[in-house]
Amino acid sequence: MESKKPLVPRSYIDIDGKVLYSEGDQAWNLVRLKKEVLNEFYQLREKSSKFSYHMSYFRVYEELEKAIRGLKKGGALPVLIWFYKEE
């Protein structure tokens, strides 16, 4: 199993971005990281490094609250992302 080391930002981040359609993959799979994110997670600029992510979606608040209690036991704080459909 790979060991994963969480990246930790230096300060609070609050930005808006876009999800883009990838013509080559014919899928909505491209999330561009803005400069502010790269400035805080400076390790992401290392071109020879590999990075991964873990995404969780909870359908009910009770499951989210249980996960938050688990986060308090240690580990990295999550990055929250909301998806919106623009009009």
HTML snippet that shows the backbone in 3Dmol.js (N, CA, C, O; Angstrom):
<script src="https://3Dmol.org/build/3Dmol-min.js"></script>
<div id="view" style="width:600px;height:400px;position:relative"></div>
<script>
const pdb = `
ATOM      1  N   MET A   1       0.848  -1.188   0.000  1.00  0.00           N
ATOM      2  CA  MET A   1       0.000   0.000   0.000  1.00  0.00           C
ATOM      3  C   MET A   1       0.888   1.244   0.000  1.00  0.00           C
ATOM      4  O   MET A   1       1.897   1.307   0.702  1.00  0.00           O
ATOM      5  N   GLU A   2       0.497   2.205  -0.784  1.00  0.00           N
ATOM      6  CA  GLU A   2       1.246   3.450  -0.857  1.00  0.00           C
ATOM      7  C   GLU A   2       1.069   4.244   0.432  1.00  0.00           C
ATOM      8  O   GLU A   2      -0.004   4.246   1.035  1.00  0.00           O
ATOM      9  N   SER A   3       2.129   4.912   0.837  1.00  0.00           N
ATOM     10  CA  SER A   3       1.980   5.816   1.965  1.00  0.00           C
ATOM     11  C   SER A   3       1.600   7.181   1.410  1.00  0.00           C
ATOM     12  O   SER A   3       2.153   7.634   0.407  1.00  0.00           O
ATOM     13  N   LYS A   4       0.670   7.816   2.059  1.00  0.00           N
ATOM     14  CA  LYS A   4       0.196   9.120   1.614  1.00  0.00           C
ATOM     15  C   LYS A   4       0.460  10.138   2.701  1.00  0.00           C
ATOM     16  O   LYS A   4       0.113   9.925   3.862  1.00  0.00           O
ATOM     17  N   LYS A   5       1.071  11.238   2.325  1.00  0.00           N
ATOM     18  CA  LYS A   5       1.349  12.327   3.252  1.00  0.00           C
ATOM     19  C   LYS A   5       0.446  13.497   2.885  1.00  0.00           C
ATOM     20  O   LYS A   5       0.539  14.014   1.772  1.00  0.00           O
ATOM     21  N   PRO A   6      -0.424  13.926   3.796  1.00  0.00           N
ATOM     22  CA  PRO A   6      -1.336  15.026   3.466  1.00  0.00           C
ATOM     23  C   PRO A   6      -0.600  16.339   3.255  1.00  0.00           C
ATOM     24  O   PRO A   6       0.371  16.641   3.949  1.00  0.00           O
ATOM     25  N   LEU A   7      -1.072  17.109   2.294  1.00  0.00           N
ATOM     26  CA  LEU A   7      -0.554  18.453   2.061  1.00  0.00           C
ATOM     27  C   LEU A   7      -1.340  19.414   2.948  1.00  0.00           C
ATOM     28  O   LEU A   7      -2.559  19.295   3.071  1.00  0.00           O
ATOM     29  N   VAL A   8      -0.657  20.347   3.551  1.00  0.00           N
ATOM     30  CA  VAL A   8      -1.298  21.276   4.479  1.00  0.00           C
ATOM     31  C   VAL A   8      -1.099  22.705   3.978  1.00  0.00           C
ATOM     32  O   VAL A   8       0.036  23.125   3.755  1.00  0.00           O
ATOM     33  N   PRO A   9      -2.200  23.465   3.796  1.00  0.00           N
ATOM     34  CA  PRO A   9      -2.049  24.856   3.351  1.00  0.00           C
ATOM     35  C   PRO A   9      -1.496  25.718   4.479  1.00  0.00           C
ATOM     36  O   PRO A   9      -1.567  25.362   5.655  1.00  0.00           O
ATOM     37  N   ARG A  10      -0.949  26.855   4.087  1.00  0.00           N
ATOM     38  CA  ARG A  10      -0.376  27.776   5.066  1.00  0.00           C
ATOM     39  C   ARG A  10      -1.419  28.727   5.627  1.00  0.00           C
ATOM     40  O   ARG A  10      -1.239  29.264   6.720  1.00  0.00           O
ATOM     41  N   SER A  11      -2.500  28.943   4.900  1.00  0.00           N
ATOM     42  CA  SER A  11      -3.523  29.869   5.383  1.00  0.00           C
ATOM     43  C   SER A  11      -4.890  29.446   4.853  1.00  0.00           C
ATOM     44  O   SER A  11      -5.015  28.455   4.134  1.00  0.00           O
ATOM     45  N   TYR A  12      -5.892  30.203   5.215  1.00  0.00           N
ATOM     46  CA  TYR A  12      -7.269  29.959   4.795  1.00  0.00           C
ATOM     47  C   TYR A  12      -7.415  30.238   3.302  1.00  0.00           C
ATOM     48  O   TYR A  12      -6.897  31.234   2.798  1.00  0.00           O
ATOM     49  N   ILE A  13      -8.121  29.356   2.599  1.00  0.00           N
ATOM     50  CA  ILE A  13      -8.353  29.522   1.159  1.00  0.00           C
ATOM     51  C   ILE A  13      -9.865  29.589   0.936  1.00  0.00           C
ATOM     52  O   ILE A  13     -10.604  28.755   1.460  1.00  0.00           O
ATOM     53  N   ASP A  14     -10.327  30.568   0.166  1.00  0.00           N
ATOM     54  CA  ASP A  14     -11.744  30.682  -0.173  1.00  0.00           C
ATOM     55  C   ASP A  14     -11.825  31.233  -1.591  1.00  0.00           C
ATOM     56  O   ASP A  14     -11.747  32.446  -1.785  1.00  0.00           O
ATOM     57  N   ILE A  15     -11.983  30.357  -2.587  1.00  0.00           N
ATOM     58  CA  ILE A  15     -11.987  30.778  -3.985  1.00  0.00           C
ATOM     59  C   ILE A  15     -13.105  30.077  -4.753  1.00  0.00           C
ATOM     60  O   ILE A  15     -13.639  29.064  -4.302  1.00  0.00           O
ATOM     61  N   ASP A  16     -13.447  30.618  -5.898  1.00  0.00           N
ATOM     62  CA  ASP A  16     -14.397  30.004  -6.814  1.00  0.00           C
ATOM     63  C   ASP A  16     -13.635  29.550  -8.053  1.00  0.00           C
ATOM     64  O   ASP A  16     -12.689  30.210  -8.482  1.00  0.00           O
ATOM     65  N   GLY A  17     -14.042  28.435  -8.617  1.00  0.00           N
ATOM     66  CA  GLY A  17     -13.395  27.910  -9.813  1.00  0.00           C
ATOM     67  C   GLY A  17     -14.423  27.280 -10.732  1.00  0.00           C
ATOM     68  O   GLY A  17     -15.626  27.428 -10.517  1.00  0.00           O
ATOM     69  N   LYS A  18     -13.958  26.583 -11.749  1.00  0.00           N
ATOM     70  CA  LYS A  18     -14.848  25.961 -12.728  1.00  0.00           C
ATOM     71  C   LYS A  18     -14.443  24.515 -12.968  1.00  0.00           C
ATOM     72  O   LYS A  18     -13.272  24.155 -12.842  1.00  0.00           O
ATOM     73  N   VAL A  19     -15.422  23.695 -13.312  1.00  0.00           N
ATOM     74  CA  VAL A  19     -15.202  22.342 -13.792  1.00  0.00           C
ATOM     75  C   VAL A  19     -15.328  22.422 -15.300  1.00  0.00           C
ATOM     76  O   VAL A  19     -16.314  22.956 -15.808  1.00  0.00           O
ATOM     77  N   LEU A  20     -14.352  21.903 -16.023  1.00  0.00           N
ATOM     78  CA  LEU A  20     -14.320  22.049 -17.472  1.00  0.00           C
ATOM     79  C   LEU A  20     -14.503  20.715 -18.181  1.00  0.00           C
ATOM     80  O   LEU A  20     -14.136  19.663 -17.658  1.00  0.00           O
ATOM     81  N   TYR A  21     -15.069  20.775 -19.362  1.00  0.00           N
ATOM     82  CA  TYR A  21     -15.250  19.591 -20.195  1.00  0.00           C
ATOM     83  C   TYR A  21     -13.962  19.315 -20.950  1.00  0.00           C
ATOM     84  O   TYR A  21     -13.406  20.218 -21.575  1.00  0.00           O
ATOM     85  N   SER A  22     -13.483  18.083 -20.902  1.00  0.00           N
ATOM     86  CA  SER A  22     -12.274  17.692 -21.612  1.00  0.00           C
ATOM     87  C   SER A  22     -12.666  17.083 -22.957  1.00  0.00           C
ATOM     88  O   SER A  22     -13.240  15.996 -23.009  1.00  0.00           O
ATOM     89  N   GLU A  23     -12.357  17.784 -24.032  1.00  0.00           N
ATOM     90  CA  GLU A  23     -12.699  17.296 -25.378  1.00  0.00           C
ATOM     91  C   GLU A  23     -12.030  15.958 -25.665  1.00  0.00           C
ATOM     92  O   GLU A  23     -12.664  15.052 -26.207  1.00  0.00           O
ATOM     93  N   GLY A  24     -10.749  15.824 -25.304  1.00  0.00           N
ATOM     94  CA  GLY A  24     -10.019  14.595 -25.596  1.00  0.00           C
ATOM     95  C   GLY A  24     -10.607  13.378 -24.896  1.00  0.00           C
ATOM     96  O   GLY A  24     -10.676  12.295 -25.477  1.00  0.00           O
ATOM     97  N   ASP A  25     -11.032  13.559 -23.646  1.00  0.00           N
ATOM     98  CA  ASP A  25     -11.611  12.452 -22.874  1.00  0.00           C
ATOM     99  C   ASP A  25     -13.123  12.374 -23.037  1.00  0.00           C
ATOM    100  O   ASP A  25     -13.740  11.392 -22.624  1.00  0.00           O
ATOM    101  N   GLN A  26     -13.716  13.385 -23.625  1.00  0.00           N
ATOM    102  CA  GLN A  26     -15.165  13.512 -23.770  1.00  0.00           C
ATOM    103  C   GLN A  26     -15.868  13.282 -22.433  1.00  0.00           C
ATOM    104  O   GLN A  26     -16.808  12.496 -22.324  1.00  0.00           O
ATOM    105  N   ALA A  27     -15.371  14.005 -21.412  1.00  0.00           N
ATOM    106  CA  ALA A  27     -15.942  13.853 -20.078  1.00  0.00           C
ATOM    107  C   ALA A  27     -15.729  15.135 -19.281  1.00  0.00           C
ATOM    108  O   ALA A  27     -14.831  15.926 -19.569  1.00  0.00           O
ATOM    109  N   TRP A  28     -16.577  15.320 -18.272  1.00  0.00           N
ATOM    110  CA  TRP A  28     -16.430  16.436 -17.335  1.00  0.00           C
ATOM    111  C   TRP A  28     -15.455  15.994 -16.260  1.00  0.00           C
ATOM    112  O   TRP A  28     -15.864  15.592 -15.171  1.00  0.00           O
ATOM    113  N   ASN A  29     -14.177  16.065 -16.561  1.00  0.00           N
ATOM    114  CA  ASN A  29     -13.209  15.531 -15.616  1.00  0.00           C
ATOM    115  C   ASN A  29     -12.040  16.468 -15.348  1.00  0.00           C
ATOM    116  O   ASN A  29     -11.038  16.037 -14.778  1.00  0.00           O
ATOM    117  N   LEU A  30     -12.133  17.699 -15.730  1.00  0.00           N
ATOM    118  CA  LEU A  30     -11.010  18.616 -15.577  1.00  0.00           C
ATOM    119  C   LEU A  30     -11.351  19.688 -14.547  1.00  0.00           C
ATOM    120  O   LEU A  30     -12.239  20.514 -14.762  1.00  0.00           O
ATOM    121  N   VAL A  31     -10.641  19.660 -13.440  1.00  0.00           N
ATOM    122  CA  VAL A  31     -10.783  20.677 -12.411  1.00  0.00           C
ATOM    123  C   VAL A  31      -9.462  21.418 -12.383  1.00  0.00           C
ATOM    124  O   VAL A  31      -8.436  20.837 -12.029  1.00  0.00           O
ATOM    125  N   ARG A  32      -9.470  22.666 -12.741  1.00  0.00           N
ATOM    126  CA  ARG A  32      -8.247  23.467 -12.753  1.00  0.00           C
ATOM    127  C   ARG A  32      -8.035  24.080 -11.383  1.00  0.00           C
ATOM    128  O   ARG A  32      -8.951  24.648 -10.788  1.00  0.00           O
ATOM    129  N   LEU A  33      -6.819  23.954 -10.898  1.00  0.00           N
ATOM    130  CA  LEU A  33      -6.477  24.550  -9.614  1.00  0.00           C
ATOM    131  C   LEU A  33      -6.008  25.978  -9.839  1.00  0.00           C
ATOM    132  O   LEU A  33      -5.122  26.227 -10.656  1.00  0.00           O
ATOM    133  N   LYS A  34      -6.592  26.893  -9.129  1.00  0.00           N
ATOM    134  CA  LYS A  34      -6.231  28.295  -9.273  1.00  0.00           C
ATOM    135  C   LYS A  34      -4.900  28.584  -8.586  1.00  0.00           C
ATOM    136  O   LYS A  34      -4.416  27.807  -7.762  1.00  0.00           O
ATOM    137  N   LYS A  35      -4.334  29.714  -8.948  1.00  0.00           N
ATOM    138  CA  LYS A  35      -3.033  30.131  -8.437  1.00  0.00           C
ATOM    139  C   LYS A  35      -3.011  30.151  -6.909  1.00  0.00           C
ATOM    140  O   LYS A  35      -2.009  29.775  -6.300  1.00  0.00           O
ATOM    141  N   GLU A  36      -4.101  30.584  -6.289  1.00  0.00           N
ATOM    142  CA  GLU A  36      -4.167  30.653  -4.830  1.00  0.00           C
ATOM    143  C   GLU A  36      -3.981  29.275  -4.197  1.00  0.00           C
ATOM    144  O   GLU A  36      -3.336  29.149  -3.157  1.00  0.00           O
ATOM    145  N   VAL A  37      -4.544  28.247  -4.824  1.00  0.00           N
ATOM    146  CA  VAL A  37      -4.395  26.881  -4.309  1.00  0.00           C
ATOM    147  C   VAL A  37      -2.946  26.437  -4.453  1.00  0.00           C
ATOM    148  O   VAL A  37      -2.365  25.884  -3.519  1.00  0.00           O
ATOM    149  N   LEU A  38      -2.367  26.680  -5.620  1.00  0.00           N
ATOM    150  CA  LEU A  38      -0.971  26.300  -5.846  1.00  0.00           C
ATOM    151  C   LEU A  38      -0.017  27.057  -4.927  1.00  0.00           C
ATOM    152  O   LEU A  38       1.013  26.520  -4.521  1.00  0.00           O
ATOM    153  N   ASN A  39      -0.352  28.281  -4.604  1.00  0.00           N
ATOM    154  CA  ASN A  39       0.484  29.042  -3.675  1.00  0.00           C
ATOM    155  C   ASN A  39       0.443  28.442  -2.274  1.00  0.00           C
ATOM    156  O   ASN A  39       1.461  28.424  -1.582  1.00  0.00           O
ATOM    157  N   GLU A  40      -0.701  27.959  -1.853  1.00  0.00           N
ATOM    158  CA  GLU A  40      -0.831  27.379  -0.515  1.00  0.00           C
ATOM    159  C   GLU A  40      -0.305  25.948  -0.461  1.00  0.00           C
ATOM    160  O   GLU A  40       0.372  25.574   0.497  1.00  0.00           O
ATOM    161  N   PHE A  41      -0.606  25.151  -1.473  1.00  0.00           N
ATOM    162  CA  PHE A  41      -0.108  23.778  -1.557  1.00  0.00           C
ATOM    163  C   PHE A  41       1.066  23.775  -2.526  1.00  0.00           C
ATOM    164  O   PHE A  41       0.982  23.208  -3.616  1.00  0.00           O
ATOM    165  N   TYR A  42       2.157  24.410  -2.122  1.00  0.00           N
ATOM    166  CA  TYR A  42       3.305  24.615  -3.010  1.00  0.00           C
ATOM    167  C   TYR A  42       3.895  23.306  -3.536  1.00  0.00           C
ATOM    168  O   TYR A  42       4.557  23.300  -4.573  1.00  0.00           O
ATOM    169  N   GLN A  43       3.659  22.191  -2.825  1.00  0.00           N
ATOM    170  CA  GLN A  43       4.187  20.902  -3.271  1.00  0.00           C
ATOM    171  C   GLN A  43       3.606  20.491  -4.619  1.00  0.00           C
ATOM    172  O   GLN A  43       4.229  19.729  -5.357  1.00  0.00           O
ATOM    173  N   LEU A  44       2.414  20.993  -4.943  1.00  0.00           N
ATOM    174  CA  LEU A  44       1.766  20.631  -6.210  1.00  0.00           C
ATOM    175  C   LEU A  44       2.520  21.162  -7.421  1.00  0.00           C
ATOM    176  O   LEU A  44       2.233  20.762  -8.549  1.00  0.00           O
ATOM    177  N   ARG A  45       3.470  22.045  -7.208  1.00  0.00           N
ATOM    178  CA  ARG A  45       4.278  22.569  -8.306  1.00  0.00           C
ATOM    179  C   ARG A  45       5.437  21.636  -8.669  1.00  0.00           C
ATOM    180  O   ARG A  45       6.107  21.850  -9.680  1.00  0.00           O
ATOM    181  N   GLU A  46       5.675  20.614  -7.863  1.00  0.00           N
ATOM    182  CA  GLU A  46       6.759  19.669  -8.123  1.00  0.00           C
ATOM    183  C   GLU A  46       6.340  18.747  -9.259  1.00  0.00           C
ATOM    184  O   GLU A  46       5.523  17.848  -9.062  1.00  0.00           O
ATOM    185  N   LYS A  47       6.886  18.961 -10.423  1.00  0.00           N
ATOM    186  CA  LYS A  47       6.457  18.228 -11.617  1.00  0.00           C
ATOM    187  C   LYS A  47       6.858  16.765 -11.591  1.00  0.00           C
ATOM    188  O   LYS A  47       6.218  15.946 -12.251  1.00  0.00           O
ATOM    189  N   SER A  48       7.896  16.412 -10.850  1.00  0.00           N
ATOM    190  CA  SER A  48       8.335  15.017 -10.817  1.00  0.00           C
ATOM    191  C   SER A  48       7.617  14.202  -9.747  1.00  0.00           C
ATOM    192  O   SER A  48       7.804  12.988  -9.670  1.00  0.00           O
ATOM    193  N   SER A  49       6.794  14.852  -8.917  1.00  0.00           N
ATOM    194  CA  SER A  49       6.076  14.156  -7.845  1.00  0.00           C
ATOM    195  C   SER A  49       4.719  13.677  -8.333  1.00  0.00           C
ATOM    196  O   SER A  49       4.148  14.217  -9.281  1.00  0.00           O
ATOM    197  N   LYS A  50       4.221  12.654  -7.662  1.00  0.00           N
ATOM    198  CA  LYS A  50       2.879  12.140  -7.954  1.00  0.00           C
ATOM    199  C   LYS A  50       1.960  12.543  -6.808  1.00  0.00           C
ATOM    200  O   LYS A  50       2.349  12.511  -5.640  1.00  0.00           O
ATOM    201  N   PHE A  51       0.745  12.921  -7.158  1.00  0.00           N
ATOM    202  CA  PHE A  51      -0.238  13.318  -6.159  1.00  0.00           C
ATOM    203  C   PHE A  51      -1.532  12.560  -6.411  1.00  0.00           C
ATOM    204  O   PHE A  51      -1.835  12.185  -7.543  1.00  0.00           O
ATOM    205  N   SER A  52      -2.274  12.345  -5.367  1.00  0.00           N
ATOM    206  CA  SER A  52      -3.578  11.702  -5.491  1.00  0.00           C
ATOM    207  C   SER A  52      -4.564  12.488  -4.635  1.00  0.00           C
ATOM    208  O   SER A  52      -4.174  13.404  -3.912  1.00  0.00           O
ATOM    209  N   TYR A  53      -5.807  12.137  -4.716  1.00  0.00           N
ATOM    210  CA  TYR A  53      -6.801  12.765  -3.859  1.00  0.00           C
ATOM    211  C   TYR A  53      -7.818  11.735  -3.438  1.00  0.00           C
ATOM    212  O   TYR A  53      -7.948  10.678  -4.054  1.00  0.00           O
ATOM    213  N   HIS A  54      -8.534  12.051  -2.388  1.00  0.00           N
ATOM    214  CA  HIS A  54      -9.624  11.213  -1.896  1.00  0.00           C
ATOM    215  C   HIS A  54     -10.845  12.112  -1.793  1.00  0.00           C
ATOM    216  O   HIS A  54     -10.771  13.196  -1.215  1.00  0.00           O
ATOM    217  N   MET A  55     -11.955  11.677  -2.341  1.00  0.00           N
ATOM    218  CA  MET A  55     -13.174  12.473  -2.303  1.00  0.00           C
ATOM    219  C   MET A  55     -14.263  11.665  -1.594  1.00  0.00           C
ATOM    220  O   MET A  55     -14.453  10.483  -1.881  1.00  0.00           O
ATOM    221  N   SER A  56     -14.963  12.301  -0.683  1.00  0.00           N
ATOM    222  CA  SER A  56     -16.075  11.673   0.021  1.00  0.00           C
ATOM    223  C   SER A  56     -17.314  12.533  -0.145  1.00  0.00           C
ATOM    224  O   SER A  56     -17.246  13.760  -0.071  1.00  0.00           O
ATOM    225  N   TYR A  57     -18.439  11.885  -0.368  1.00  0.00           N
ATOM    226  CA  TYR A  57     -19.710  12.599  -0.439  1.00  0.00           C
ATOM    227  C   TYR A  57     -20.688  11.890   0.483  1.00  0.00           C
ATOM    228  O   TYR A  57     -20.905  10.685   0.351  1.00  0.00           O
ATOM    229  N   PHE A  58     -21.273  12.617   1.404  1.00  0.00           N
ATOM    230  CA  PHE A  58     -22.215  12.047   2.354  1.00  0.00           C
ATOM    231  C   PHE A  58     -23.617  12.517   1.998  1.00  0.00           C
ATOM    232  O   PHE A  58     -23.853  13.712   1.824  1.00  0.00           O
ATOM    233  N   ARG A  59     -24.533  11.585   1.890  1.00  0.00           N
ATOM    234  CA  ARG A  59     -25.897  11.911   1.471  1.00  0.00           C
ATOM    235  C   ARG A  59     -26.769  12.449   2.607  1.00  0.00           C
ATOM    236  O   ARG A  59     -27.793  13.086   2.362  1.00  0.00           O
ATOM    237  N   VAL A  60     -26.361  12.191   3.840  1.00  0.00           N
ATOM    238  CA  VAL A  60     -27.118  12.710   4.987  1.00  0.00           C
ATOM    239  C   VAL A  60     -26.145  13.361   5.963  1.00  0.00           C
ATOM    240  O   VAL A  60     -24.996  12.938   6.081  1.00  0.00           O
ATOM    241  N   TYR A  61     -26.611  14.387   6.657  1.00  0.00           N
ATOM    242  CA  TYR A  61     -25.761  15.148   7.568  1.00  0.00           C
ATOM    243  C   TYR A  61     -25.209  14.292   8.703  1.00  0.00           C
ATOM    244  O   TYR A  61     -24.103  14.544   9.183  1.00  0.00           O
ATOM    245  N   GLU A  62     -25.960  13.291   9.134  1.00  0.00           N
ATOM    246  CA  GLU A  62     -25.496  12.444  10.232  1.00  0.00           C
ATOM    247  C   GLU A  62     -24.208  11.711   9.855  1.00  0.00           C
ATOM    248  O   GLU A  62     -23.311  11.575  10.687  1.00  0.00           O
ATOM    249  N   GLU A  63     -24.109  11.238   8.606  1.00  0.00           N
ATOM    250  CA  GLU A  63     -22.887  10.575   8.151  1.00  0.00           C
ATOM    251  C   GLU A  63     -21.723  11.564   8.100  1.00  0.00           C
ATOM    252  O   GLU A  63     -20.597  11.217   8.457  1.00  0.00           O
ATOM    253  N   LEU A  64     -21.991  12.784   7.661  1.00  0.00           N
ATOM    254  CA  LEU A  64     -20.963  13.817   7.625  1.00  0.00           C
ATOM    255  C   LEU A  64     -20.481  14.140   9.035  1.00  0.00           C
ATOM    256  O   LEU A  64     -19.279  14.269   9.265  1.00  0.00           O
ATOM    257  N   GLU A  65     -21.405  14.269   9.976  1.00  0.00           N
ATOM    258  CA  GLU A  65     -21.029  14.558  11.353  1.00  0.00           C
ATOM    259  C   GLU A  65     -20.160  13.446  11.938  1.00  0.00           C
ATOM    260  O   GLU A  65     -19.213  13.723  12.674  1.00  0.00           O
ATOM    261  N   LYS A  66     -20.473  12.204  11.620  1.00  0.00           N
ATOM    262  CA  LYS A  66     -19.676  11.072  12.088  1.00  0.00           C
ATOM    263  C   LYS A  66     -18.266  11.141  11.501  1.00  0.00           C
ATOM    264  O   LYS A  66     -17.288  10.876  12.199  1.00  0.00           O
ATOM    265  N   ALA A  67     -18.164  11.492  10.233  1.00  0.00           N
ATOM    266  CA  ALA A  67     -16.856  11.619   9.594  1.00  0.00           C
ATOM    267  C   ALA A  67     -16.058  12.760  10.215  1.00  0.00           C
ATOM    268  O   ALA A  67     -14.846  12.637  10.394  1.00  0.00           O
ATOM    269  N   ILE A  68     -16.716  13.860  10.546  1.00  0.00           N
ATOM    270  CA  ILE A  68     -16.034  14.996  11.166  1.00  0.00           C
ATOM    271  C   ILE A  68     -15.487  14.605  12.542  1.00  0.00           C
ATOM    272  O   ILE A  68     -14.377  14.994  12.906  1.00  0.00           O
ATOM    273  N   ARG A  69     -16.260  13.845  13.293  1.00  0.00           N
ATOM    274  CA  ARG A  69     -15.771  13.379  14.593  1.00  0.00           C
ATOM    275  C   ARG A  69     -14.522  12.516  14.400  1.00  0.00           C
ATOM    276  O   ARG A  69     -13.599  12.582  15.211  1.00  0.00           O
ATOM    277  N   GLY A  70     -14.483  11.713  13.342  1.00  0.00           N
ATOM    278  CA  GLY A  70     -13.305  10.902  13.043  1.00  0.00           C
ATOM    279  C   GLY A  70     -12.110  11.757  12.667  1.00  0.00           C
ATOM    280  O   GLY A  70     -10.975  11.409  12.992  1.00  0.00           O
ATOM    281  N   LEU A  71     -12.348  12.883  11.980  1.00  0.00           N
ATOM    282  CA  LEU A  71     -11.262  13.784  11.598  1.00  0.00           C
ATOM    283  C   LEU A  71     -10.603  14.412  12.818  1.00  0.00           C
ATOM    284  O   LEU A  71      -9.404  14.691  12.812  1.00  0.00           O
ATOM    285  N   LYS A  72     -11.385  14.629  13.851  1.00  0.00           N
ATOM    286  CA  LYS A  72     -10.849  15.265  15.057  1.00  0.00           C
ATOM    287  C   LYS A  72      -9.813  14.385  15.746  1.00  0.00           C
ATOM    288  O   LYS A  72      -9.035  14.875  16.564  1.00  0.00           O
ATOM    289  N   LYS A  73      -9.791  13.092  15.427  1.00  0.00           N
ATOM    290  CA  LYS A  73      -8.837  12.171  16.048  1.00  0.00           C
ATOM    291  C   LYS A  73      -7.441  12.333  15.471  1.00  0.00           C
ATOM    292  O   LYS A  73      -6.479  11.807  16.031  1.00  0.00           O
ATOM    293  N   GLY A  74      -7.313  13.037  14.380  1.00  0.00           N
ATOM    294  CA  GLY A  74      -5.997  13.267  13.791  1.00  0.00           C
ATOM    295  C   GLY A  74      -6.069  13.202  12.281  1.00  0.00           C
ATOM    296  O   GLY A  74      -7.091  12.818  11.712  1.00  0.00           O
ATOM    297  N   GLY A  75      -4.991  13.576  11.642  1.00  0.00           N
ATOM    298  CA  GLY A  75      -4.963  13.569  10.196  1.00  0.00           C
ATOM    299  C   GLY A  75      -5.097  14.964   9.630  1.00  0.00           C
ATOM    300  O   GLY A  75      -5.130  15.953  10.363  1.00  0.00           O
ATOM    301  N   ALA A  76      -5.173  15.024   8.336  1.00  0.00           N
ATOM    302  CA  ALA A  76      -5.250  16.312   7.648  1.00  0.00           C
ATOM    303  C   ALA A  76      -6.677  16.828   7.628  1.00  0.00           C
ATOM    304  O   ALA A  76      -7.632  16.052   7.609  1.00  0.00           O
ATOM    305  N   LEU A  77      -6.810  18.138   7.633  1.00  0.00           N
ATOM    306  CA  LEU A  77      -8.124  18.751   7.471  1.00  0.00           C
ATOM    307  C   LEU A  77      -8.522  18.642   6.003  1.00  0.00           C
ATOM    308  O   LEU A  77      -7.660  18.747   5.130  1.00  0.00           O
ATOM    309  N   PRO A  78      -9.790  18.437   5.711  1.00  0.00           N
ATOM    310  CA  PRO A  78     -10.219  18.296   4.319  1.00  0.00           C
ATOM    311  C   PRO A  78     -10.341  19.646   3.610  1.00  0.00           C
ATOM    312  O   PRO A  78     -10.447  20.695   4.247  1.00  0.00           O
ATOM    313  N   VAL A  79     -10.323  19.594   2.307  1.00  0.00           N
ATOM    314  CA  VAL A  79     -10.649  20.745   1.476  1.00  0.00           C
ATOM    315  C   VAL A  79     -12.106  20.566   1.083  1.00  0.00           C
ATOM    316  O   VAL A  79     -12.469  19.541   0.506  1.00  0.00           O
ATOM    317  N   LEU A  80     -12.931  21.533   1.383  1.00  0.00           N
ATOM    318  CA  LEU A  80     -14.354  21.443   1.047  1.00  0.00           C
ATOM    319  C   LEU A  80     -14.569  22.005  -0.352  1.00  0.00           C
ATOM    320  O   LEU A  80     -14.013  23.046  -0.703  1.00  0.00           O
ATOM    321  N   ILE A  81     -15.374  21.315  -1.147  1.00  0.00           N
ATOM    322  CA  ILE A  81     -15.684  21.771  -2.497  1.00  0.00           C
ATOM    323  C   ILE A  81     -17.177  21.577  -2.726  1.00  0.00           C
ATOM    324  O   ILE A  81     -17.730  20.520  -2.422  1.00  0.00           O
ATOM    325  N   TRP A  82     -17.817  22.598  -3.262  1.00  0.00           N
ATOM    326  CA  TRP A  82     -19.219  22.531  -3.620  1.00  0.00           C
ATOM    327  C   TRP A  82     -19.322  22.618  -5.133  1.00  0.00           C
ATOM    328  O   TRP A  82     -18.604  23.399  -5.758  1.00  0.00           O
ATOM    329  N   PHE A  83     -20.199  21.832  -5.725  1.00  0.00           N
ATOM    330  CA  PHE A  83     -20.440  21.918  -7.164  1.00  0.00           C
ATOM    331  C   PHE A  83     -21.748  22.661  -7.394  1.00  0.00           C
ATOM    332  O   PHE A  83     -22.750  22.406  -6.726  1.00  0.00           O
ATOM    333  N   TYR A  84     -21.720  23.595  -8.360  1.00  0.00           N
ATOM    334  CA  TYR A  84     -22.895  24.377  -8.709  1.00  0.00           C
ATOM    335  C   TYR A  84     -23.122  24.294 -10.208  1.00  0.00           C
ATOM    336  O   TYR A  84     -22.167  24.237 -10.983  1.00  0.00           O
ATOM    337  N   LYS A  85     -24.359  24.288 -10.610  1.00  0.00           N
ATOM    338  CA  LYS A  85     -24.683  24.424 -12.032  1.00  0.00           C
ATOM    339  C   LYS A  85     -24.940  25.889 -12.310  1.00  0.00           C
ATOM    340  O   LYS A  85     -25.827  26.495 -11.709  1.00  0.00           O
ATOM    341  N   GLU A  86     -24.178  26.452 -13.207  1.00  0.00           N
ATOM    342  CA  GLU A  86     -24.320  27.874 -13.514  1.00  0.00           C
ATOM    343  C   GLU A  86     -25.417  28.085 -14.534  1.00  0.00           C
ATOM    344  O   GLU A  86     -25.610  27.273 -15.439  1.00  0.00           O
ATOM    345  N   GLU A  87     -26.121  29.169 -14.380  1.00  0.00           N
ATOM    346  CA  GLU A  87     -27.213  29.494 -15.298  1.00  0.00           C
ATOM    347  C   GLU A  87     -26.715  30.329 -16.447  1.00  0.00           C
ATOM    348  O   GLU A  87     -27.494  30.700 -17.325  1.00  0.00           O
TER     349      GLU A  87
END
`;
const viewer = $3Dmol.createViewer("view");
viewer.addModel(pdb, "pdb");
viewer.setStyle({}, {cartoon: {color: "spectrum"}});
viewer.zoomTo();
viewer.render();
</script>
